[in-house]
Amino acid sequence: VEVASHDDDALPVDAERWAGLLAAALTSEGVAPGAEASLTFVDRATMAELNAEHMGAEGPTDVLSFPMDGLAA
């Protein structure tokens, strides 16, 4: 499982740690080898914008997640 991560340089985030945790969780859940995931760490203002854009909700939230594409039922 390949995990890409990036963060806003102004925020103190251990992106490698979180990428490793995500990769371990995906592997544990049986996500196929070769799958890709990404993590993006943003400040509160950007999170509020993303929350409004994708969920239609006002204000910041802790996490936004989206369904995985290409999974067989």
C-alpha positions, 0 to 999 in steps of 0.5 A: 500500500502506498501512502502519500502525505503532505502538510502545511509547513506552518503546522507541526505534524509528523506526516511520516508517522501518520502515513505509516499508521494509515498504511498499516491500517489499510494492510490490516483491512486487506486493501489490495497491494498497489492501492494508494491513499493520501493524507493532507494536513491543513489549518483550521481555516482550510479545513472549514473551507473543505468541510463546506465544499465537500460536506456542506457543513459550516466550520472546521472538523477533525477529519474528512474522509472519502470512499475508496474507489474501485472496490469490488462488492 
